[in-house]
C-alpha cells in the first residue's frame, strides 16, 4: 500500500478559506471539501502518451520480439558484419560495366510554380489585395505559394478563371500567362532574386521591387505621413537632386578618365545609400551579374525589369553592337574608349 499521512494530520478539519496570497491558477487544484490527503501522488505521476519511445533491447529472449538473432536473420554476411554500399556479391558492379549516364545541370533553378487560377481564388477569399502590387512577400505571407528557393514562376493554368486585373512582380512568367494577365488590363514584371535576397524579403528587411538598376516603383501607402516624415522627404529630395547632378557630371567624364570612374562609383554608392535610407529597409536588393540572367531580364518579351535599358533598335544580348555607317573608318582612341564604356555592364 502507498504510504499515508500520520493520523494526527488526517483528523477532520474545519473548512478552510482560500488564502489571499494563493495564485489564481492553483485554486482549482485545492480540494477544500475533503482535507484528507494521501502521500501516494508521486506513484501516480506519468508522462504524456507517446511523449518518448522506449529503447529497443535486442537479444533479450524471444518474447521481446528482437531476441535470438536480434532482427538480423540467420547466417550470412548481413548478420555477421556489414555490407558495403553498392556491393553486388563480388561481381563487377553494373555502374562500372555500363557506366553512368546523364549529368547534373548546375545552371538549373528551382522555381515555385504559381497558376492564375490560384491567384484568383486567393483574391476571392480576400487573402490578396489586387489593388496593391503583388510580390513574393505577399504570396508567401498569404500562403499562396509554399517554400520559395530560387523564385516563383507564373503559369497560365486556369487563365479563363482570372477576372481581376493584377499588378504582379515575380521571378519569371510564361508567355501565355503574360498574355492572359495583360488581356484583362493587368501587368506583369519579372525581376531577379537570389536565395539570400528572398529570405531577407520574407523577413521584411529588403525591398521586394526596387534596386539600383530598376525603375523606381513606389508602393501605395495607406497611412498618412506626418510633418516629420515630410521634412525627411524634403531632405531626401535635396540629397537626390545633389546626387543626380553629381552622377551626371561623373558620367560625362567617364570616357578615358580613371579618376572620374572612381568618382562615379562613389556617387552611385551615395545614391544607393540615400534610396536605401528612404525606403526604410536594411539591405539592398541585388541585380544580376551573370550574362544569362542579365539578358533574360533585359528582354521585353519576358517583361524584364531591365528592359528600359534596351534602346530602340537593339536586342537584349550583351554582345549587340550598333552597325557602323561606313566600312574601313578608323576612329580615334577616344571614340574607341567611348564605345567600350557604352557597352560595359558595370
N, C-alpha and C positions, 0 to 999 in steps of 0.2 A: 504494500500500500504506500502511496505517496506520503511524505511527512506532513504532519498537521501542526498548526499553531498551538501553543500552550493553552491549557484550559482556561487560564485567567484572561487570556486575550479573546476567547471565544464566548464570553458571557454576553447576554443581551445588553445592548447599549441603547440609550435613548436616542431618538432621531437627531441627527446632526444637521447643521446648516452648512451651506456651501461657503467656504472661506472667500472673502473678497479678493484675496491675493492670488487665488487659483486661476490659471489661464482658462479661457473660454473653451478651448479645444479639448480640455481634459474633463469637462463637466459630464459629457455623455458617458464617459468611462466609469464614473462613480456609481456604485450600487448602494444608495443610501437606505433602501428598504431592508436589505439583508447585510448586516455588518459582519457576518461570519465570512472569513476568507481563508481558504486553504493555501498552503505553500506549494501546490503542485502546478503552478503556472509555467514553470520552466520546463516541465516534462511534456507540455502540450505545444511548445513552440515548434514551428516547421516553416520551411521556405515555400515560396510560391510554386505551384506546379510547373514543371519544365523550366525552372529557373537555372538548373545546372544539369549536366549529363554525367552519369556515373561512369567511371573509367572501366574499360573492358579488361578483365583479368583473364588472361589466356593460360591454358594448361592447368586448370583447377578442377578437373573432373568433367565427365560427360554431361552432368546436369546443368552446367553453366552455359552450354552451347558452343563454347570455344575451348573445350578440353581436348585431351589426347594430342591430335595433330595441330591444335591451335588455329584451325582455319586454313592451313597450308596444303592440306591434302596428303596423299601417300607418295613417298619417294620422289625421285626426280630432282632436277636442278632447281626448280622453283621452290622446293621445300628445303633443300639443303643449303642453298645460297641464293644469290641474286643473279638475274638475267640482264645483261647489258641492253640498252635501248637499241632496237634495230637488229638484234641477234636473231638469225633465222636457222638455228640448228647447225651451223657450221658451213652451210652453202654460201656461195658468193651472193651478197645482198642484191636484190633486184635493182636498187637505185644505182648500184655500180655497174651492173650488166647493161641496163638500158639507159642509164644516165638520167639527169634531171631535166625537165622541160619547163619552159616559161621563164618569166623574170618578174621582178618586183619593180613596179613603176614608182620611182622616187618623187615624181612630179605630180602624182595623183593627190587630190584633195577630197576630204570627207565633208560633203555638203549635206546639210539637213534639208530634206525636201519639204516644200510648203505649197499646197494646192489652193487655187482660188475659191473652191467650194468651202474649204475650212475657214478662210478669212471671212467670207460672207456669213457663215454660221456664227463666228465669234462676234461679228458686228450685230447680228440679230439678237444675240444674247446680251448685248451691252457690255461685253468684255473688252472691246476695242473701240476707240473713238475715231470714226473716219474723218472727222474734221481736222485732226492733227496729223502730222507726218508719222507714218508707221515705220519704226526702226526695229532692229533686232532686240532692243531692250524692251519695247512694248510687247513684242511677240513672246519673249521669254517670261516677262512678268505676268502676262495673261495666260501662260501655259499653252499658247497656240503651237509652239514647237518644243521639242524636247531638248536634250543636251546639245549645245552648239559647239562644234570642234573647230572647223575651218570656215564656217559661214552657213548661210541659208540660201537655197536656190528656189526661185518662184517657178512653179509649173502650172500648166493650163488645164489640169484635170478639174472638171466642174466649172468651166468658163461660162456655160449657159446659165449658171445659178448666180453669177456675180451681177448685182443690180446697183450697188452703191459705188460712186466714184471714190477712189482712194489715191493717196499720195504715199507711195511706199519706197523706202530706201533699203536696199537689200544687197547681198553679195553678188548674186547672179540671177538671171532670168532667161527663160526660153523665149524664142521669137513669138510663138503663139500666145504665151502669157502676156507679153508686152502689148501685142495687138488687141487682146481681149480687154486689158485694163484701159488702154487709150481709146478704145471704141466707145466706152461709156463716159468719157471725159476725165479719166484719171491719169496719173503719171507714174512712171517707174524710173528710178535712178539706181544704178549699180555702183558700188564703191568697194574699195579694197579694205580688208580687215585681216589682221594677224591673230593667231590664237591668244596671245597675251593681251592684245587690244580688245578682243571680245570679252575676256574676263574682266578687264577694267570697265568696259561699257556696262556690263551687267551689274557691277558694283556701284556704278554711278560716278566714277572718278574720271571718265573720258567722254568727250562729246561724240555721240554716235554718228554725226553728219559731217561736220566741218573739219578741215585740215588745212595745211599751208597751201596746197596746190588746188584746192577745190574752191568753187564759187561759194561765197558766203550765203547760207540759207538760215535765216533766223527762225527759231522755234516760236510758236504762238504762246504767249504768257497770259494766264488768266488773272493773276494778281496784279494790282496797280502798284507802280513803283513810287516810292516816297521821294521826299525832297533830297535826301542824302544820296539816293541812287541816281537822281537826275544830275546832281553835282558831279558824282563819279563818272557818269556818262559823258558830261561835257569835258572833263579832264581826259577821258579816254579818247574822245573825238579829236582833241588837240594833239594828243600823242599820235593818233593815227595819221593826222594830216602831216605832222612833222616827219613821221617815219616814211610816209608815202613820198614826200618831197625828197627826202634823203635817198630813198630807194631809186627814184627816177634819176637823180643825179649820179648815183653809183652805176646804174645800168648803162648810162651813156659813156662812161669811162671804162667799161669792161674790155673794149677792144684793145688788145695789145698792152694792157696795163695790169701788172700783177697786184699792185697796191690797191687799185680800185676793186679788184676781185675780192681781196680780203675785207675791204670796207663793205662791199655788198653783202658778204656773208654775215658780217656783224649787224648790218641793218636788217637783214632778213630774220636773224635771231631776235632782234629787238621787236620787230613787228609780231613775231610769233609769241613773244612774251606778253605783249600788250593784248593780243587776241585771247591768249590763254587766261590772262587775268580778268578780262571782260566776261569770258564765258563762265567763270566760276569753277572750272574743272582743274584737277591736279595734274593730269597727264595729257599730252598732246596726241592726237590721232595720227598714226604714221601713214605715209604714202608708199606706193610700190616702188621697188628698186630693181627688180628683175625685168628683163626685156619682155618676157611673155606676159607678165601682169600689166606692165605699162601699156603695151599695145592692146590688150583686151579692154582696159578701161578708157583708152583713147578712142575706141571705136564707137561712133554714134549709133550703129545698129544694135549694139548692146546697151545703149543708153548709159554709157560710162560717164562718171563724174569728171573725167579729164577730157571729154570730147570738146570742151571750149578751147583747148589748146591747139586743136587741129584747124588750121585756116582753110579757106575755100580753095579747092584745087589740090589739096594734099590728102594723103592717106594716113591711117593710124600707125603705119610702120615707122620705126625709128630710122630706117635706112633710106627713107624717101629724101630725094634731093630735087630742088627746083631746076627744071631743064634750062640750060643757058640759051640765049638768043642766037649766038653765032658759034662757030667752031674755030678752034685754034686761037681763041682770045686768051692771052696770058695776063692775069691780074697781078696787082701788086701784093706785097706781103700783108699789108693792112687789110685788103679785101679778103685774102685767104683766111686771116685770123678772124675777121668778122663772120665769115661763113661758118667757121668751126664753132664760134661762140653761139650762133643761132641754132645749130644742131645739137648742142650739148644738152644733156639731160639735167645735170645739176652742177 
